[in-house]
Amino acid sequence: MKTTVAVIFSHAPYGNVIGEEGLNLAISLTSYIQKIGIFFLSDGIFQIYKKKITEKSYFSDYSHKFKMLFFLGVKNYYCEKSSLKNRGILNLKNFFLKVKVLNTKKFMKKVNAFNHILTF
């Protein structure tokens, strides 16, 4: 059986290192896993939002590392539609990754198609 992994980002990139740890794990998994899906849900959508303000926080801006996933062969990026709507984000041009926007039902169906699910 082919191992597949879904990595779900559900936390904002501010105030903790959860997102960065998830990203580092996803990058590491590309060496061992052929199919990885990257999912953005709830405040996790801010992980790939272009307009971040990190100057006043104690955390570094690691968002540029998300682009590495594409070069490492990860081509499956998904975002849940109501997460965007609830946060007033209407324009996908504010993201630096091309994500497929799915309604909640299709989003969950896509997540459940993976053997392993990791949430950050």
C-alpha atoms as an extended CHARMM CRD file, in Angstrom:
* protein
*
       120  EXT
         1         1  MET       CA              0.0000000000        0.0000000000        0.0000000000  PROA      1               0.0000000000
         2         2  LYS       CA              1.3290000000        3.4040000000       -0.9720000000  PROA      2               0.0000000000
         3         3  THR       CA              1.7720000000        5.7770000000        1.9580000000  PROA      3               0.0000000000
         4         4  THR       CA              0.2290000000        9.2170000000        1.5730000000  PROA      4               0.0000000000
         5         5  VAL       CA              0.3060000000       12.0740000000        4.0560000000  PROA      5               0.0000000000
         6         6  ALA       CA             -1.9680000000       15.0860000000        4.5220000000  PROA      6               0.0000000000
         7         7  VAL       CA             -0.4530000000       17.9920000000        6.4330000000  PROA      7               0.0000000000
         8         8  ILE       CA             -3.1060000000       20.3750000000        7.7430000000  PROA      8               0.0000000000
         9         9  PHE       CA             -2.2120000000       23.8800000000        8.8540000000  PROA      9               0.0000000000
        10        10  SER       CA             -4.9250000000       25.2400000000       11.1270000000  PROA      10              0.0000000000
        11        11  HSD       CA             -3.0400000000       27.8030000000       13.2340000000  PROA      11              0.0000000000
        12        12  ALA       CA             -1.9200000000       31.3280000000       12.3770000000  PROA      12              0.0000000000
        13        13  PRO       CA              1.8280000000       31.8240000000       11.9290000000  PROA      13              0.0000000000
        14        14  TYR       CA              1.9260000000       34.3000000000       14.8310000000  PROA      14              0.0000000000
        15        15  GLY       CA              2.5120000000       33.5950000000       18.4890000000  PROA      15              0.0000000000
        16        16  ASN       CA              3.8810000000       30.0730000000       18.2350000000  PROA      16              0.0000000000
        17        17  VAL       CA              6.1500000000       27.8410000000       16.1620000000  PROA      17              0.0000000000
        18        18  ILE       CA              3.5490000000       25.1960000000       15.3120000000  PROA      18              0.0000000000
        19        19  GLY       CA              3.3140000000       26.2210000000       11.6520000000  PROA      19              0.0000000000
        20        20  GLU       CA              7.0650000000       26.3030000000       11.1770000000  PROA      20              0.0000000000
        21        21  GLU       CA              7.4350000000       22.8540000000       12.7460000000  PROA      21              0.0000000000
        22        22  GLY       CA              4.7150000000       21.5180000000       10.4580000000  PROA      22              0.0000000000
        23        23  LEU       CA              6.4010000000       23.0230000000        7.4290000000  PROA      23              0.0000000000
        24        24  ASN       CA              9.7790000000       21.5770000000        8.3940000000  PROA      24              0.0000000000
        25        25  LEU       CA              8.1880000000       18.1510000000        8.8070000000  PROA      25              0.0000000000
        26        26  ALA       CA              6.4370000000       18.4190000000        5.4280000000  PROA      26              0.0000000000
        27        27  ILE       CA              9.7490000000       19.3270000000        3.7750000000  PROA      27              0.0000000000
        28        28  SER       CA             11.4190000000       16.3490000000        5.4690000000  PROA      28              0.0000000000
        29        29  LEU       CA              8.6670000000       13.9760000000        4.3670000000  PROA      29              0.0000000000
        30        30  THR       CA              9.2640000000       14.7590000000        0.6960000000  PROA      30              0.0000000000
        31        31  SER       CA             12.3330000000       12.4910000000        0.8330000000  PROA      31              0.0000000000
        32        32  TYR       CA             10.2620000000        9.4770000000        1.9010000000  PROA      32              0.0000000000
        33        33  ILE       CA              6.6560000000        9.9890000000        0.8340000000  PROA      33              0.0000000000
        34        34  GLN       CA              5.5700000000       10.2420000000       -2.7930000000  PROA      34              0.0000000000
        35        35  LYS       CA              2.1940000000       11.8980000000       -2.2470000000  PROA      35              0.0000000000
        36        36  ILE       CA              1.8280000000       14.7460000000        0.2280000000  PROA      36              0.0000000000
        37        37  GLY       CA             -1.1620000000       17.0570000000        0.4090000000  PROA      37              0.0000000000
        38        38  ILE       CA             -0.9110000000       20.4480000000        2.0800000000  PROA      38              0.0000000000
        39        39  PHE       CA             -4.1900000000       21.7560000000        3.5150000000  PROA      39              0.0000000000
        40        40  PHE       CA             -5.0190000000       25.1680000000        4.9530000000  PROA      40              0.0000000000
        41        41  LEU       CA             -7.9660000000       25.4710000000        7.2980000000  PROA      41              0.0000000000
        42        42  SER       CA             -9.2030000000       28.1340000000        9.7020000000  PROA      42              0.0000000000
        43        43  ASP       CA             -6.3950000000       30.5410000000       10.7050000000  PROA      43              0.0000000000
        44        44  GLY       CA             -3.9310000000       28.2840000000        8.8950000000  PROA      44              0.0000000000
        45        45  ILE       CA             -4.6910000000       30.1770000000        5.7010000000  PROA      45              0.0000000000
        46        46  PHE       CA             -2.5120000000       32.9880000000        7.0290000000  PROA      46              0.0000000000
        47        47  GLN       CA              0.4920000000       30.6640000000        6.6720000000  PROA      47              0.0000000000
        48        48  ILE       CA              0.5880000000       31.4530000000        2.9440000000  PROA      48              0.0000000000
        49        49  TYR       CA             -0.7520000000       35.0020000000        3.0470000000  PROA      49              0.0000000000
        50        50  LYS       CA              1.6680000000       37.4810000000        1.4510000000  PROA      50              0.0000000000
        51        51  LYS       CA              1.0450000000       40.4440000000        3.7320000000  PROA      51              0.0000000000
        52        52  LYS       CA              2.5240000000       39.3430000000        7.0540000000  PROA      52              0.0000000000
        53        53  ILE       CA              3.8430000000       41.6800000000        9.6880000000  PROA      53              0.0000000000
        54        54  THR       CA              6.5810000000       39.9700000000       11.6720000000  PROA      54              0.0000000000
        55        55  GLU       CA              8.8180000000       42.9200000000       12.5400000000  PROA      55              0.0000000000
        56        56  LYS       CA              7.1660000000       43.3970000000       15.9440000000  PROA      56              0.0000000000
        57        57  SER       CA              7.0350000000       39.7150000000       16.8470000000  PROA      57              0.0000000000
        58        58  TYR       CA              9.7810000000       37.5070000000       18.2020000000  PROA      58              0.0000000000
        59        59  PHE       CA              9.2180000000       34.9650000000       15.4570000000  PROA      59              0.0000000000
        60        60  SER       CA             10.9120000000       34.8920000000       12.0870000000  PROA      60              0.0000000000
        61        61  ASP       CA              9.0170000000       34.8950000000        8.8140000000  PROA      61              0.0000000000
        62        62  TYR       CA              9.4580000000       31.3430000000        7.5420000000  PROA      62              0.0000000000
        63        63  SER       CA              6.7540000000       31.6030000000        4.8700000000  PROA      63              0.0000000000
        64        64  HSD       CA              9.2700000000       31.6350000000        2.0000000000  PROA      64              0.0000000000
        65        65  LYS       CA             10.0500000000       28.0030000000        2.8640000000  PROA      65              0.0000000000
        66        66  PHE       CA              6.5860000000       26.9680000000        1.6640000000  PROA      66              0.0000000000
        67        67  LYS       CA              7.8270000000       27.5540000000       -1.8860000000  PROA      67              0.0000000000
        68        68  MET       CA             10.4040000000       24.8060000000       -1.3200000000  PROA      68              0.0000000000
        69        69  LEU       CA              7.5950000000       22.2490000000       -1.2040000000  PROA      69              0.0000000000
        70        70  PHE       CA              6.7610000000       22.9290000000       -4.8360000000  PROA      70              0.0000000000
        71        71  PHE       CA             10.3690000000       22.4170000000       -5.8930000000  PROA      71              0.0000000000
        72        72  LEU       CA             10.4770000000       19.1950000000       -3.8820000000  PROA      72              0.0000000000
        73        73  GLY       CA              7.5610000000       17.7920000000       -5.8620000000  PROA      73              0.0000000000
        74        74  VAL       CA              4.5420000000       18.6400000000       -3.7180000000  PROA      74              0.0000000000
        75        75  LYS       CA              1.7700000000       19.7520000000       -6.0310000000  PROA      75              0.0000000000
        76        76  ASN       CA             -1.3650000000       19.3410000000       -3.9080000000  PROA      76              0.0000000000
        77        77  TYR       CA             -2.3920000000       22.5130000000       -2.0430000000  PROA      77              0.0000000000
        78        78  TYR       CA             -5.9340000000       22.9810000000       -0.7660000000  PROA      78              0.0000000000
        79        79  CYS       CA             -7.8140000000       25.6420000000        1.1500000000  PROA      79              0.0000000000
        80        80  GLU       CA            -11.2400000000       25.4480000000        2.7410000000  PROA      80              0.0000000000
        81        81  LYS       CA            -13.6270000000       28.0280000000        1.2670000000  PROA      81              0.0000000000
        82        82  SER       CA            -15.4680000000       29.1190000000        4.4110000000  PROA      82              0.0000000000
        83        83  SER       CA            -12.1250000000       29.7570000000        6.1530000000  PROA      83              0.0000000000
        84        84  LEU       CA            -11.4000000000       32.3870000000        3.5190000000  PROA      84              0.0000000000
        85        85  LYS       CA            -14.8870000000       33.8660000000        3.6510000000  PROA      85              0.0000000000
        86        86  ASN       CA            -14.9540000000       34.0610000000        7.4730000000  PROA      86              0.0000000000
        87        87  ARG       CA            -11.6770000000       36.0010000000        7.4540000000  PROA      87              0.0000000000
        88        88  GLY       CA            -12.7130000000       38.3960000000        4.7040000000  PROA      88              0.0000000000
        89        89  ILE       CA            -10.2170000000       37.0940000000        2.1680000000  PROA      89              0.0000000000
        90        90  LEU       CA            -11.7670000000       37.2890000000       -1.2640000000  PROA      90              0.0000000000
        91        91  ASN       CA             -8.7150000000       37.5060000000       -3.4830000000  PROA      91              0.0000000000
        92        92  LEU       CA             -6.3970000000       34.5240000000       -3.9490000000  PROA      92              0.0000000000
        93        93  LYS       CA             -3.7440000000       36.8330000000       -5.4010000000  PROA      93              0.0000000000
        94        94  ASN       CA             -2.7230000000       37.5650000000       -1.8090000000  PROA      94              0.0000000000
        95        95  PHE       CA             -1.3270000000       34.0370000000       -1.4980000000  PROA      95              0.0000000000
        96        96  PHE       CA              2.1160000000       33.0570000000       -2.7030000000  PROA      96              0.0000000000
        97        97  LEU       CA              1.0590000000       29.4520000000       -3.4230000000  PROA      97              0.0000000000
        98        98  LYS       CA             -1.6180000000       28.3850000000       -5.8540000000  PROA      98              0.0000000000
        99        99  VAL       CA             -4.2330000000       26.6570000000       -3.7660000000  PROA      99              0.0000000000
       100       100  LYS       CA             -7.3730000000       24.8820000000       -4.8510000000  PROA      100             0.0000000000
       101       101  VAL       CA            -10.3290000000       26.2590000000       -2.9110000000  PROA      101             0.0000000000
       102       102  LEU       CA            -12.8040000000       23.5670000000       -1.8880000000  PROA      102             0.0000000000
       103       103  ASN       CA            -16.0720000000       23.6890000000        0.0090000000  PROA      103             0.0000000000
       104       104  THR       CA            -16.0710000000       21.9560000000        3.3970000000  PROA      104             0.0000000000
       105       105  LYS       CA            -17.4600000000       18.6390000000        2.1480000000  PROA      105             0.0000000000
       106       106  LYS       CA            -14.9550000000       18.3190000000       -0.7160000000  PROA      106             0.0000000000
       107       107  PHE       CA            -12.1420000000       19.5330000000        1.5300000000  PROA      107             0.0000000000
       108       108  MET       CA            -12.8210000000       16.7980000000        4.1050000000  PROA      108             0.0000000000
       109       109  LYS       CA            -13.2330000000       14.1770000000        1.3920000000  PROA      109             0.0000000000
       110       110  LYS       CA             -9.8390000000       15.1610000000       -0.0190000000  PROA      110             0.0000000000
       111       111  VAL       CA             -8.2020000000       15.0180000000        3.4340000000  PROA      111             0.0000000000
       112       112  ASN       CA             -9.7030000000       11.6030000000        4.1250000000  PROA      112             0.0000000000
       113       113  ALA       CA             -8.2190000000       10.2390000000        0.8960000000  PROA      113             0.0000000000
       114       114  PHE       CA             -4.7730000000       10.2950000000        2.5660000000  PROA      114             0.0000000000
       115       115  ASN       CA             -3.5040000000        7.4220000000        4.7410000000  PROA      115             0.0000000000
       116       116  HSD       CA             -2.0090000000        9.6570000000        7.4400000000  PROA      116             0.0000000000
       117       117  ILE       CA             -3.1870000000       13.0700000000        8.6400000000  PROA      117             0.0000000000
       118       118  LEU       CA             -0.9190000000       15.4540000000       10.5630000000  PROA      118             0.0000000000
       119       119  THR       CA             -2.3440000000       18.6790000000       11.9900000000  PROA      119             0.0000000000
       120       120  PHE       CA             -0.3550000000       21.7730000000       12.9220000000  PROA      120             0.0000000000
